[in-house]
Amino acid sequence: MKVILNSDVKHLGEEGDVKIVANGYARNYLFPRNLALPYNDLTVAYFESKKEEIEARKAQKRKDSASLKEKLDALNLVIPMPAGANGKLYGAVTNITIAEALAKEGFEVERKRIDVPGATIKNLGKYTVTVRLYEASVATIAVEVKNQDEVGKPEEAAPEAEAPAEEKAE
């Protein structure tokens, strides 16, 4: 069945796209949720009148993804994880872990859009992770996995801060 999408539908298309879908999918899912309309002369005319509005929204999405790409490309993400002496992690860094770390940095990215090399990271080190944005736009993030014991220790700075305090006491 030929339909015109009334709004963006994951894994199918964007608003205004003409798609051919199974009859049951259209009748039981798309039409009741008002996600699509049947393809006919009336709906084609309706979407032709809304064409400029739809294109403006798509242009805004492209612009937003371009600015997000610039910010993500400049980001160096440090993820503290428990690890053994040989550098092997006790767990693994997955796309979920990276999505949570990005959320702490203020970036809302779906975990399904994050591609980790080899599906998981199991050793300490520096890695490059890709994030699929709108259309063909892809951002790369530098991810450094560090031992959580090394990340949280400000011991080297503490003795320096105490030394001047002892000199003042004397």
Chimera marker file (.cmm) of the C-alpha trace (Angstrom):
<marker_set name="trace">
<marker id="1" x="0.000" y="0.000" z="0.000" r="1" g="1" b="0" radius="0.5"/>
<marker id="2" x="1.302" y="3.441" z="-0.923" r="1" g="1" b="0" radius="0.5"/>
<marker id="3" x="1.214" y="6.030" z="1.903" r="1" g="1" b="0" radius="0.5"/>
<marker id="4" x="2.451" y="9.541" z="2.612" r="1" g="1" b="0" radius="0.5"/>
<marker id="5" x="4.050" y="9.946" z="6.035" r="1" g="1" b="0" radius="0.5"/>
<marker id="6" x="2.320" y="12.543" z="8.200" r="1" g="1" b="0" radius="0.5"/>
<marker id="7" x="5.231" y="12.676" z="10.671" r="1" g="1" b="0" radius="0.5"/>
<marker id="8" x="8.698" y="11.169" z="11.111" r="1" g="1" b="0" radius="0.5"/>
<marker id="9" x="8.576" y="7.402" z="11.648" r="1" g="1" b="0" radius="0.5"/>
<marker id="10" x="11.686" y="5.570" z="12.886" r="1" g="1" b="0" radius="0.5"/>
<marker id="11" x="13.156" y="3.125" z="10.399" r="1" g="1" b="0" radius="0.5"/>
<marker id="12" x="10.654" y="4.200" z="7.721" r="1" g="1" b="0" radius="0.5"/>
<marker id="13" x="11.063" y="7.844" z="6.751" r="1" g="1" b="0" radius="0.5"/>
<marker id="14" x="10.337" y="11.481" z="7.398" r="1" g="1" b="0" radius="0.5"/>
<marker id="15" x="7.293" y="13.659" z="7.100" r="1" g="1" b="0" radius="0.5"/>
<marker id="16" x="6.166" y="14.049" z="3.493" r="1" g="1" b="0" radius="0.5"/>
<marker id="17" x="7.940" y="10.920" z="2.204" r="1" g="1" b="0" radius="0.5"/>
<marker id="18" x="5.972" y="8.568" z="-0.050" r="1" g="1" b="0" radius="0.5"/>
<marker id="19" x="6.516" y="4.943" z="0.979" r="1" g="1" b="0" radius="0.5"/>
<marker id="20" x="5.164" y="1.544" z="0.029" r="1" g="1" b="0" radius="0.5"/>
<marker id="21" x="4.306" y="-0.497" z="3.122" r="1" g="1" b="0" radius="0.5"/>
<marker id="22" x="2.392" y="-3.673" z="3.919" r="1" g="1" b="0" radius="0.5"/>
<marker id="23" x="-1.387" y="-3.274" z="4.091" r="1" g="1" b="0" radius="0.5"/>
<marker id="24" x="-1.570" y="-4.492" z="7.691" r="1" g="1" b="0" radius="0.5"/>
<marker id="25" x="1.226" y="-2.158" z="8.826" r="1" g="1" b="0" radius="0.5"/>
<marker id="26" x="-0.607" y="0.793" z="7.321" r="1" g="1" b="0" radius="0.5"/>
<marker id="27" x="-4.087" y="-0.163" z="8.613" r="1" g="1" b="0" radius="0.5"/>
<marker id="28" x="-3.082" y="-1.367" z="12.080" r="1" g="1" b="0" radius="0.5"/>
<marker id="29" x="-0.172" y="0.910" z="12.985" r="1" g="1" b="0" radius="0.5"/>
<marker id="30" x="0.319" y="3.978" z="10.765" r="1" g="1" b="0" radius="0.5"/>
<marker id="31" x="-3.289" y="5.084" z="10.178" r="1" g="1" b="0" radius="0.5"/>
<marker id="32" x="-4.623" y="4.713" z="13.771" r="1" g="1" b="0" radius="0.5"/>
<marker id="33" x="-1.666" y="6.700" z="15.144" r="1" g="1" b="0" radius="0.5"/>
<marker id="34" x="-2.043" y="9.367" z="12.415" r="1" g="1" b="0" radius="0.5"/>
<marker id="35" x="1.531" y="8.722" z="11.282" r="1" g="1" b="0" radius="0.5"/>
<marker id="36" x="0.570" y="8.346" z="7.619" r="1" g="1" b="0" radius="0.5"/>
<marker id="37" x="-2.240" y="9.029" z="5.185" r="1" g="1" b="0" radius="0.5"/>
<marker id="38" x="-3.246" y="6.936" z="2.166" r="1" g="1" b="0" radius="0.5"/>
<marker id="39" x="-1.692" y="8.072" z="-1.094" r="1" g="1" b="0" radius="0.5"/>
<marker id="40" x="-4.393" y="9.693" z="-3.240" r="1" g="1" b="0" radius="0.5"/>
<marker id="41" x="-4.975" y="12.978" z="-5.099" r="1" g="1" b="0" radius="0.5"/>
<marker id="42" x="-6.383" y="14.741" z="-2.032" r="1" g="1" b="0" radius="0.5"/>
<marker id="43" x="-3.443" y="13.883" z="0.260" r="1" g="1" b="0" radius="0.5"/>
<marker id="44" x="-0.888" y="14.670" z="-2.467" r="1" g="1" b="0" radius="0.5"/>
<marker id="45" x="-2.426" y="18.145" z="-2.869" r="1" g="1" b="0" radius="0.5"/>
<marker id="46" x="-2.406" y="18.622" z="0.915" r="1" g="1" b="0" radius="0.5"/>
<marker id="47" x="1.288" y="17.752" z="1.187" r="1" g="1" b="0" radius="0.5"/>
<marker id="48" x="2.172" y="19.923" z="-1.824" r="1" g="1" b="0" radius="0.5"/>
<marker id="49" x="0.715" y="22.895" z="0.061" r="1" g="1" b="0" radius="0.5"/>
<marker id="50" x="2.800" y="21.991" z="3.156" r="1" g="1" b="0" radius="0.5"/>
<marker id="51" x="5.991" y="21.337" z="1.166" r="1" g="1" b="0" radius="0.5"/>
<marker id="52" x="7.760" y="24.588" z="2.111" r="1" g="1" b="0" radius="0.5"/>
<marker id="53" x="6.975" y="24.078" z="5.797" r="1" g="1" b="0" radius="0.5"/>
<marker id="54" x="8.322" y="20.517" z="5.708" r="1" g="1" b="0" radius="0.5"/>
<marker id="55" x="11.494" y="21.601" z="3.913" r="1" g="1" b="0" radius="0.5"/>
<marker id="56" x="12.054" y="24.354" z="6.501" r="1" g="1" b="0" radius="0.5"/>
<marker id="57" x="11.873" y="21.770" z="9.322" r="1" g="1" b="0" radius="0.5"/>
<marker id="58" x="14.301" y="19.479" z="7.488" r="1" g="1" b="0" radius="0.5"/>
<marker id="59" x="16.713" y="22.389" z="6.976" r="1" g="1" b="0" radius="0.5"/>
<marker id="60" x="16.520" y="23.184" z="10.708" r="1" g="1" b="0" radius="0.5"/>
<marker id="61" x="17.295" y="19.534" z="11.545" r="1" g="1" b="0" radius="0.5"/>
<marker id="62" x="20.321" y="19.642" z="9.218" r="1" g="1" b="0" radius="0.5"/>
<marker id="63" x="21.529" y="22.855" z="10.851" r="1" g="1" b="0" radius="0.5"/>
<marker id="64" x="21.075" y="21.423" z="14.367" r="1" g="1" b="0" radius="0.5"/>
<marker id="65" x="22.929" y="18.233" z="13.481" r="1" g="1" b="0" radius="0.5"/>
<marker id="66" x="25.799" y="20.244" z="11.946" r="1" g="1" b="0" radius="0.5"/>
<marker id="67" x="26.239" y="22.267" z="15.145" r="1" g="1" b="0" radius="0.5"/>
<marker id="68" x="25.994" y="19.099" z="17.268" r="1" g="1" b="0" radius="0.5"/>
<marker id="69" x="28.592" y="17.459" z="15.004" r="1" g="1" b="0" radius="0.5"/>
<marker id="70" x="31.046" y="20.312" z="15.617" r="1" g="1" b="0" radius="0.5"/>
<marker id="71" x="30.575" y="20.069" z="19.379" r="1" g="1" b="0" radius="0.5"/>
<marker id="72" x="30.911" y="16.272" z="19.445" r="1" g="1" b="0" radius="0.5"/>
<marker id="73" x="34.001" y="16.309" z="17.195" r="1" g="1" b="0" radius="0.5"/>
<marker id="74" x="35.723" y="18.677" z="19.649" r="1" g="1" b="0" radius="0.5"/>
<marker id="75" x="34.756" y="16.566" z="22.680" r="1" g="1" b="0" radius="0.5"/>
<marker id="76" x="37.288" y="14.369" z="24.482" r="1" g="1" b="0" radius="0.5"/>
<marker id="77" x="35.346" y="11.988" z="26.670" r="1" g="1" b="0" radius="0.5"/>
<marker id="78" x="37.045" y="10.359" z="29.676" r="1" g="1" b="0" radius="0.5"/>
<marker id="79" x="35.288" y="7.303" z="31.072" r="1" g="1" b="0" radius="0.5"/>
<marker id="80" x="36.536" y="5.919" z="34.394" r="1" g="1" b="0" radius="0.5"/>
<marker id="81" x="36.119" y="2.141" z="34.693" r="1" g="1" b="0" radius="0.5"/>
<marker id="82" x="37.386" y="-0.473" z="37.162" r="1" g="1" b="0" radius="0.5"/>
<marker id="83" x="40.322" y="-2.349" z="35.671" r="1" g="1" b="0" radius="0.5"/>
<marker id="84" x="42.950" y="-4.886" z="36.621" r="1" g="1" b="0" radius="0.5"/>
<marker id="85" x="46.703" y="-4.343" z="36.724" r="1" g="1" b="0" radius="0.5"/>
<marker id="86" x="47.082" y="-5.592" z="33.144" r="1" g="1" b="0" radius="0.5"/>
<marker id="87" x="44.694" y="-2.906" z="31.795" r="1" g="1" b="0" radius="0.5"/>
<marker id="88" x="41.778" y="-5.240" z="31.186" r="1" g="1" b="0" radius="0.5"/>
<marker id="89" x="38.414" y="-3.848" z="32.292" r="1" g="1" b="0" radius="0.5"/>
<marker id="90" x="36.265" y="-5.700" z="34.812" r="1" g="1" b="0" radius="0.5"/>
<marker id="91" x="33.263" y="-4.691" z="32.745" r="1" g="1" b="0" radius="0.5"/>
<marker id="92" x="32.978" y="-3.248" z="29.260" r="1" g="1" b="0" radius="0.5"/>
<marker id="93" x="32.329" y="0.150" z="27.722" r="1" g="1" b="0" radius="0.5"/>
<marker id="94" x="29.320" y="-0.096" z="25.429" r="1" g="1" b="0" radius="0.5"/>
<marker id="95" x="27.167" y="2.381" z="23.550" r="1" g="1" b="0" radius="0.5"/>
<marker id="96" x="24.968" y="2.642" z="26.671" r="1" g="1" b="0" radius="0.5"/>
<marker id="97" x="27.960" y="3.673" z="28.800" r="1" g="1" b="0" radius="0.5"/>
<marker id="98" x="28.967" y="6.290" z="26.251" r="1" g="1" b="0" radius="0.5"/>
<marker id="99" x="25.384" y="7.600" z="25.974" r="1" g="1" b="0" radius="0.5"/>
<marker id="100" x="25.297" y="8.043" z="29.764" r="1" g="1" b="0" radius="0.5"/>
<marker id="101" x="28.670" y="9.829" z="29.743" r="1" g="1" b="0" radius="0.5"/>
<marker id="102" x="27.436" y="12.118" z="26.946" r="1" g="1" b="0" radius="0.5"/>
<marker id="103" x="24.285" y="12.858" z="28.958" r="1" g="1" b="0" radius="0.5"/>
<marker id="104" x="26.482" y="13.982" z="31.877" r="1" g="1" b="0" radius="0.5"/>
<marker id="105" x="28.253" y="16.332" z="29.454" r="1" g="1" b="0" radius="0.5"/>
<marker id="106" x="24.896" y="17.712" z="28.305" r="1" g="1" b="0" radius="0.5"/>
<marker id="107" x="24.448" y="15.871" z="24.990" r="1" g="1" b="0" radius="0.5"/>
<marker id="108" x="21.287" y="13.827" z="24.456" r="1" g="1" b="0" radius="0.5"/>
<marker id="109" x="22.160" y="11.106" z="21.933" r="1" g="1" b="0" radius="0.5"/>
<marker id="110" x="20.262" y="7.863" z="21.413" r="1" g="1" b="0" radius="0.5"/>
<marker id="111" x="22.375" y="4.842" z="22.271" r="1" g="1" b="0" radius="0.5"/>
<marker id="112" x="21.394" y="3.179" z="18.994" r="1" g="1" b="0" radius="0.5"/>
<marker id="113" x="23.115" y="5.961" z="17.075" r="1" g="1" b="0" radius="0.5"/>
<marker id="114" x="26.460" y="5.354" z="18.810" r="1" g="1" b="0" radius="0.5"/>
<marker id="115" x="28.857" y="2.928" z="17.079" r="1" g="1" b="0" radius="0.5"/>
<marker id="116" x="31.602" y="1.497" z="19.291" r="1" g="1" b="0" radius="0.5"/>
<marker id="117" x="34.474" y="-0.278" z="17.497" r="1" g="1" b="0" radius="0.5"/>
<marker id="118" x="34.074" y="-4.015" z="18.040" r="1" g="1" b="0" radius="0.5"/>
<marker id="119" x="30.700" y="-3.423" z="19.811" r="1" g="1" b="0" radius="0.5"/>
<marker id="120" x="32.448" y="-3.085" z="23.204" r="1" g="1" b="0" radius="0.5"/>
<marker id="121" x="35.674" y="-1.692" z="24.639" r="1" g="1" b="0" radius="0.5"/>
<marker id="122" x="37.332" y="-4.120" z="27.048" r="1" g="1" b="0" radius="0.5"/>
<marker id="123" x="40.752" y="-2.530" z="27.671" r="1" g="1" b="0" radius="0.5"/>
<marker id="124" x="42.073" y="0.788" z="28.929" r="1" g="1" b="0" radius="0.5"/>
<marker id="125" x="43.204" y="3.231" z="26.247" r="1" g="1" b="0" radius="0.5"/>
<marker id="126" x="42.120" y="5.758" z="23.673" r="1" g="1" b="0" radius="0.5"/>
<marker id="127" x="39.419" y="4.932" z="21.126" r="1" g="1" b="0" radius="0.5"/>
<marker id="128" x="37.385" y="6.647" z="18.430" r="1" g="1" b="0" radius="0.5"/>
<marker id="129" x="33.606" y="6.272" z="18.562" r="1" g="1" b="0" radius="0.5"/>
<marker id="130" x="31.215" y="7.407" z="15.814" r="1" g="1" b="0" radius="0.5"/>
<marker id="131" x="27.781" y="8.925" z="16.315" r="1" g="1" b="0" radius="0.5"/>
<marker id="132" x="25.281" y="8.874" z="13.449" r="1" g="1" b="0" radius="0.5"/>
<marker id="133" x="23.351" y="12.129" z="13.331" r="1" g="1" b="0" radius="0.5"/>
<marker id="134" x="20.681" y="13.378" z="10.910" r="1" g="1" b="0" radius="0.5"/>
<marker id="135" x="20.857" y="11.930" z="7.367" r="1" g="1" b="0" radius="0.5"/>
<marker id="136" x="24.496" y="11.142" z="6.426" r="1" g="1" b="0" radius="0.5"/>
<marker id="137" x="26.087" y="13.368" z="9.072" r="1" g="1" b="0" radius="0.5"/>
<marker id="138" x="28.502" y="11.458" z="11.329" r="1" g="1" b="0" radius="0.5"/>
<marker id="139" x="30.448" y="12.791" z="14.324" r="1" g="1" b="0" radius="0.5"/>
<marker id="140" x="33.549" y="11.184" z="15.801" r="1" g="1" b="0" radius="0.5"/>
<marker id="141" x="34.285" y="11.318" z="19.518" r="1" g="1" b="0" radius="0.5"/>
<marker id="142" x="37.662" y="10.687" z="21.133" r="1" g="1" b="0" radius="0.5"/>
<marker id="143" x="37.020" y="8.383" z="24.088" r="1" g="1" b="0" radius="0.5"/>
<marker id="144" x="39.676" y="7.647" z="26.685" r="1" g="1" b="0" radius="0.5"/>
<marker id="145" x="38.992" y="4.774" z="29.061" r="1" g="1" b="0" radius="0.5"/>
<marker id="146" x="40.964" y="5.221" z="32.280" r="1" g="1" b="0" radius="0.5"/>
<marker id="147" x="41.261" y="3.181" z="35.442" r="1" g="1" b="0" radius="0.5"/>
<marker id="148" x="38.809" y="4.671" z="37.947" r="1" g="1" b="0" radius="0.5"/>
<marker id="149" x="41.441" y="4.410" z="40.704" r="1" g="1" b="0" radius="0.5"/>
<marker id="150" x="43.744" y="6.795" z="38.779" r="1" g="1" b="0" radius="0.5"/>
<marker id="151" x="40.994" y="9.275" z="37.838" r="1" g="1" b="0" radius="0.5"/>
<marker id="152" x="39.685" y="10.050" z="41.318" r="1" g="1" b="0" radius="0.5"/>
<marker id="153" x="43.011" y="10.525" z="43.179" r="1" g="1" b="0" radius="0.5"/>
<marker id="154" x="44.138" y="14.140" z="43.717" r="1" g="1" b="0" radius="0.5"/>
<marker id="155" x="46.939" y="12.938" z="46.079" r="1" g="1" b="0" radius="0.5"/>
<marker id="156" x="49.757" y="14.662" z="44.188" r="1" g="1" b="0" radius="0.5"/>
<marker id="157" x="48.129" y="18.087" z="44.557" r="1" g="1" b="0" radius="0.5"/>
<marker id="158" x="47.271" y="17.648" z="48.255" r="1" g="1" b="0" radius="0.5"/>
<marker id="159" x="50.871" y="17.553" z="49.697" r="1" g="1" b="0" radius="0.5"/>
<marker id="160" x="51.769" y="20.746" z="47.802" r="1" g="1" b="0" radius="0.5"/>
<marker id="161" x="48.759" y="22.497" z="49.303" r="1" g="1" b="0" radius="0.5"/>
<marker id="162" x="49.695" y="21.328" z="52.818" r="1" g="1" b="0" radius="0.5"/>
<marker id="163" x="53.370" y="22.378" z="52.621" r="1" g="1" b="0" radius="0.5"/>
<marker id="164" x="52.731" y="26.169" z="52.582" r="1" g="1" b="0" radius="0.5"/>
<marker id="165" x="50.301" y="25.776" z="55.486" r="1" g="1" b="0" radius="0.5"/>
<marker id="166" x="53.036" y="24.106" z="57.601" r="1" g="1" b="0" radius="0.5"/>
<marker id="167" x="55.517" y="26.905" z="56.775" r="1" g="1" b="0" radius="0.5"/>
<marker id="168" x="53.009" y="29.517" z="57.956" r="1" g="1" b="0" radius="0.5"/>
<marker id="169" x="52.581" y="27.690" z="61.278" r="1" g="1" b="0" radius="0.5"/>
<marker id="170" x="56.336" y="27.850" z="61.991" r="1" g="1" b="0" radius="0.5"/>
<link id1="1" id2="2" r="1" g="1" b="0" radius="0.2"/>
<link id1="2" id2="3" r="1" g="1" b="0" radius="0.2"/>
<link id1="3" id2="4" r="1" g="1" b="0" radius="0.2"/>
<link id1="4" id2="5" r="1" g="1" b="0" radius="0.2"/>
<link id1="5" id2="6" r="1" g="1" b="0" radius="0.2"/>
<link id1="6" id2="7" r="1" g="1" b="0" radius="0.2"/>
<link id1="7" id2="8" r="1" g="1" b="0" radius="0.2"/>
<link id1="8" id2="9" r="1" g="1" b="0" radius="0.2"/>
<link id1="9" id2="10" r="1" g="1" b="0" radius="0.2"/>
<link id1="10" id2="11" r="1" g="1" b="0" radius="0.2"/>
<link id1="11" id2="12" r="1" g="1" b="0" radius="0.2"/>
<link id1="12" id2="13" r="1" g="1" b="0" radius="0.2"/>
<link id1="13" id2="14" r="1" g="1" b="0" radius="0.2"/>
<link id1="14" id2="15" r="1" g="1" b="0" radius="0.2"/>
<link id1="15" id2="16" r="1" g="1" b="0" radius="0.2"/>
<link id1="16" id2="17" r="1" g="1" b="0" radius="0.2"/>
<link id1="17" id2="18" r="1" g="1" b="0" radius="0.2"/>
<link id1="18" id2="19" r="1" g="1" b="0" radius="0.2"/>
<link id1="19" id2="20" r="1" g="1" b="0" radius="0.2"/>
<link id1="20" id2="21" r="1" g="1" b="0" radius="0.2"/>
<link id1="21" id2="22" r="1" g="1" b="0" radius="0.2"/>
<link id1="22" id2="23" r="1" g="1" b="0" radius="0.2"/>
<link id1="23" id2="24" r="1" g="1" b="0" radius="0.2"/>
<link id1="24" id2="25" r="1" g="1" b="0" radius="0.2"/>
<link id1="25" id2="26" r="1" g="1" b="0" radius="0.2"/>
<link id1="26" id2="27" r="1" g="1" b="0" radius="0.2"/>
<link id1="27" id2="28" r="1" g="1" b="0" radius="0.2"/>
<link id1="28" id2="29" r="1" g="1" b="0" radius="0.2"/>
<link id1="29" id2="30" r="1" g="1" b="0" radius="0.2"/>
<link id1="30" id2="31" r="1" g="1" b="0" radius="0.2"/>
<link id1="31" id2="32" r="1" g="1" b="0" radius="0.2"/>
<link id1="32" id2="33" r="1" g="1" b="0" radius="0.2"/>
<link id1="33" id2="34" r="1" g="1" b="0" radius="0.2"/>
<link id1="34" id2="35" r="1" g="1" b="0" radius="0.2"/>
<link id1="35" id2="36" r="1" g="1" b="0" radius="0.2"/>
<link id1="36" id2="37" r="1" g="1" b="0" radius="0.2"/>
<link id1="37" id2="38" r="1" g="1" b="0" radius="0.2"/>
<link id1="38" id2="39" r="1" g="1" b="0" radius="0.2"/>
<link id1="39" id2="40" r="1" g="1" b="0" radius="0.2"/>
<link id1="40" id2="41" r="1" g="1" b="0" radius="0.2"/>
<link id1="41" id2="42" r="1" g="1" b="0" radius="0.2"/>
<link id1="42" id2="43" r="1" g="1" b="0" radius="0.2"/>
<link id1="43" id2="44" r="1" g="1" b="0" radius="0.2"/>
<link id1="44" id2="45" r="1" g="1" b="0" radius="0.2"/>
<link id1="45" id2="46" r="1" g="1" b="0" radius="0.2"/>
<link id1="46" id2="47" r="1" g="1" b="0" radius="0.2"/>
<link id1="47" id2="48" r="1" g="1" b="0" radius="0.2"/>
<link id1="48" id2="49" r="1" g="1" b="0" radius="0.2"/>
<link id1="49" id2="50" r="1" g="1" b="0" radius="0.2"/>
<link id1="50" id2="51" r="1" g="1" b="0" radius="0.2"/>
<link id1="51" id2="52" r="1" g="1" b="0" radius="0.2"/>
<link id1="52" id2="53" r="1" g="1" b="0" radius="0.2"/>
<link id1="53" id2="54" r="1" g="1" b="0" radius="0.2"/>
<link id1="54" id2="55" r="1" g="1" b="0" radius="0.2"/>
<link id1="55" id2="56" r="1" g="1" b="0" radius="0.2"/>
<link id1="56" id2="57" r="1" g="1" b="0" radius="0.2"/>
<link id1="57" id2="58" r="1" g="1" b="0" radius="0.2"/>
<link id1="58" id2="59" r="1" g="1" b="0" radius="0.2"/>
<link id1="59" id2="60" r="1" g="1" b="0" radius="0.2"/>
<link id1="60" id2="61" r="1" g="1" b="0" radius="0.2"/>
<link id1="61" id2="62" r="1" g="1" b="0" radius="0.2"/>
<link id1="62" id2="63" r="1" g="1" b="0" radius="0.2"/>
<link id1="63" id2="64" r="1" g="1" b="0" radius="0.2"/>
<link id1="64" id2="65" r="1" g="1" b="0" radius="0.2"/>
<link id1="65" id2="66" r="1" g="1" b="0" radius="0.2"/>
<link id1="66" id2="67" r="1" g="1" b="0" radius="0.2"/>
<link id1="67" id2="68" r="1" g="1" b="0" radius="0.2"/>
<link id1="68" id2="69" r="1" g="1" b="0" radius="0.2"/>
<link id1="69" id2="70" r="1" g="1" b="0" radius="0.2"/>
<link id1="70" id2="71" r="1" g="1" b="0" radius="0.2"/>
<link id1="71" id2="72" r="1" g="1" b="0" radius="0.2"/>
<link id1="72" id2="73" r="1" g="1" b="0" radius="0.2"/>
<link id1="73" id2="74" r="1" g="1" b="0" radius="0.2"/>
<link id1="74" id2="75" r="1" g="1" b="0" radius="0.2"/>
<link id1="75" id2="76" r="1" g="1" b="0" radius="0.2"/>
<link id1="76" id2="77" r="1" g="1" b="0" radius="0.2"/>
<link id1="77" id2="78" r="1" g="1" b="0" radius="0.2"/>
<link id1="78" id2="79" r="1" g="1" b="0" radius="0.2"/>
<link id1="79" id2="80" r="1" g="1" b="0" radius="0.2"/>
<link id1="80" id2="81" r="1" g="1" b="0" radius="0.2"/>
<link id1="81" id2="82" r="1" g="1" b="0" radius="0.2"/>
<link id1="82" id2="83" r="1" g="1" b="0" radius="0.2"/>
<link id1="83" id2="84" r="1" g="1" b="0" radius="0.2"/>
<link id1="84" id2="85" r="1" g="1" b="0" radius="0.2"/>
<link id1="85" id2="86" r="1" g="1" b="0" radius="0.2"/>
<link id1="86" id2="87" r="1" g="1" b="0" radius="0.2"/>
<link id1="87" id2="88" r="1" g="1" b="0" radius="0.2"/>
<link id1="88" id2="89" r="1" g="1" b="0" radius="0.2"/>
<link id1="89" id2="90" r="1" g="1" b="0" radius="0.2"/>
<link id1="90" id2="91" r="1" g="1" b="0" radius="0.2"/>
<link id1="91" id2="92" r="1" g="1" b="0" radius="0.2"/>
<link id1="92" id2="93" r="1" g="1" b="0" radius="0.2"/>
<link id1="93" id2="94" r="1" g="1" b="0" radius="0.2"/>
<link id1="94" id2="95" r="1" g="1" b="0" radius="0.2"/>
<link id1="95" id2="96" r="1" g="1" b="0" radius="0.2"/>
<link id1="96" id2="97" r="1" g="1" b="0" radius="0.2"/>
<link id1="97" id2="98" r="1" g="1" b="0" radius="0.2"/>
<link id1="98" id2="99" r="1" g="1" b="0" radius="0.2"/>
<link id1="99" id2="100" r="1" g="1" b="0" radius="0.2"/>
<link id1="100" id2="101" r="1" g="1" b="0" radius="0.2"/>
<link id1="101" id2="102" r="1" g="1" b="0" radius="0.2"/>
<link id1="102" id2="103" r="1" g="1" b="0" radius="0.2"/>
<link id1="103" id2="104" r="1" g="1" b="0" radius="0.2"/>
<link id1="104" id2="105" r="1" g="1" b="0" radius="0.2"/>
<link id1="105" id2="106" r="1" g="1" b="0" radius="0.2"/>
<link id1="106" id2="107" r="1" g="1" b="0" radius="0.2"/>
<link id1="107" id2="108" r="1" g="1" b="0" radius="0.2"/>
<link id1="108" id2="109" r="1" g="1" b="0" radius="0.2"/>
<link id1="109" id2="110" r="1" g="1" b="0" radius="0.2"/>
<link id1="110" id2="111" r="1" g="1" b="0" radius="0.2"/>
<link id1="111" id2="112" r="1" g="1" b="0" radius="0.2"/>
<link id1="112" id2="113" r="1" g="1" b="0" radius="0.2"/>
<link id1="113" id2="114" r="1" g="1" b="0" radius="0.2"/>
<link id1="114" id2="115" r="1" g="1" b="0" radius="0.2"/>
<link id1="115" id2="116" r="1" g="1" b="0" radius="0.2"/>
<link id1="116" id2="117" r="1" g="1" b="0" radius="0.2"/>
<link id1="117" id2="118" r="1" g="1" b="0" radius="0.2"/>
<link id1="118" id2="119" r="1" g="1" b="0" radius="0.2"/>
<link id1="119" id2="120" r="1" g="1" b="0" radius="0.2"/>
<link id1="120" id2="121" r="1" g="1" b="0" radius="0.2"/>
<link id1="121" id2="122" r="1" g="1" b="0" radius="0.2"/>
<link id1="122" id2="123" r="1" g="1" b="0" radius="0.2"/>
<link id1="123" id2="124" r="1" g="1" b="0" radius="0.2"/>
<link id1="124" id2="125" r="1" g="1" b="0" radius="0.2"/>
<link id1="125" id2="126" r="1" g="1" b="0" radius="0.2"/>
<link id1="126" id2="127" r="1" g="1" b="0" radius="0.2"/>
<link id1="127" id2="128" r="1" g="1" b="0" radius="0.2"/>
<link id1="128" id2="129" r="1" g="1" b="0" radius="0.2"/>
<link id1="129" id2="130" r="1" g="1" b="0" radius="0.2"/>
<link id1="130" id2="131" r="1" g="1" b="0" radius="0.2"/>
<link id1="131" id2="132" r="1" g="1" b="0" radius="0.2"/>
<link id1="132" id2="133" r="1" g="1" b="0" radius="0.2"/>
<link id1="133" id2="134" r="1" g="1" b="0" radius="0.2"/>
<link id1="134" id2="135" r="1" g="1" b="0" radius="0.2"/>
<link id1="135" id2="136" r="1" g="1" b="0" radius="0.2"/>
<link id1="136" id2="137" r="1" g="1" b="0" radius="0.2"/>
<link id1="137" id2="138" r="1" g="1" b="0" radius="0.2"/>
<link id1="138" id2="139" r="1" g="1" b="0" radius="0.2"/>
<link id1="139" id2="140" r="1" g="1" b="0" radius="0.2"/>
<link id1="140" id2="141" r="1" g="1" b="0" radius="0.2"/>
<link id1="141" id2="142" r="1" g="1" b="0" radius="0.2"/>
<link id1="142" id2="143" r="1" g="1" b="0" radius="0.2"/>
<link id1="143" id2="144" r="1" g="1" b="0" radius="0.2"/>
<link id1="144" id2="145" r="1" g="1" b="0" radius="0.2"/>
<link id1="145" id2="146" r="1" g="1" b="0" radius="0.2"/>
<link id1="146" id2="147" r="1" g="1" b="0" radius="0.2"/>
<link id1="147" id2="148" r="1" g="1" b="0" radius="0.2"/>
<link id1="148" id2="149" r="1" g="1" b="0" radius="0.2"/>
<link id1="149" id2="150" r="1" g="1" b="0" radius="0.2"/>
<link id1="150" id2="151" r="1" g="1" b="0" radius="0.2"/>
<link id1="151" id2="152" r="1" g="1" b="0" radius="0.2"/>
<link id1="152" id2="153" r="1" g="1" b="0" radius="0.2"/>
<link id1="153" id2="154" r="1" g="1" b="0" radius="0.2"/>
<link id1="154" id2="155" r="1" g="1" b="0" radius="0.2"/>
<link id1="155" id2="156" r="1" g="1" b="0" radius="0.2"/>
<link id1="156" id2="157" r="1" g="1" b="0" radius="0.2"/>
<link id1="157" id2="158" r="1" g="1" b="0" radius="0.2"/>
<link id1="158" id2="159" r="1" g="1" b="0" radius="0.2"/>
<link id1="159" id2="160" r="1" g="1" b="0" radius="0.2"/>
<link id1="160" id2="161" r="1" g="1" b="0" radius="0.2"/>
<link id1="161" id2="162" r="1" g="1" b="0" radius="0.2"/>
<link id1="162" id2="163" r="1" g="1" b="0" radius="0.2"/>
<link id1="163" id2="164" r="1" g="1" b="0" radius="0.2"/>
<link id1="164" id2="165" r="1" g="1" b="0" radius="0.2"/>
<link id1="165" id2="166" r="1" g="1" b="0" radius="0.2"/>
<link id1="166" id2="167" r="1" g="1" b="0" radius="0.2"/>
<link id1="167" id2="168" r="1" g="1" b="0" radius="0.2"/>
<link id1="168" id2="169" r="1" g="1" b="0" radius="0.2"/>
<link id1="169" id2="170" r="1" g="1" b="0" radius="0.2"/>
</marker_set>
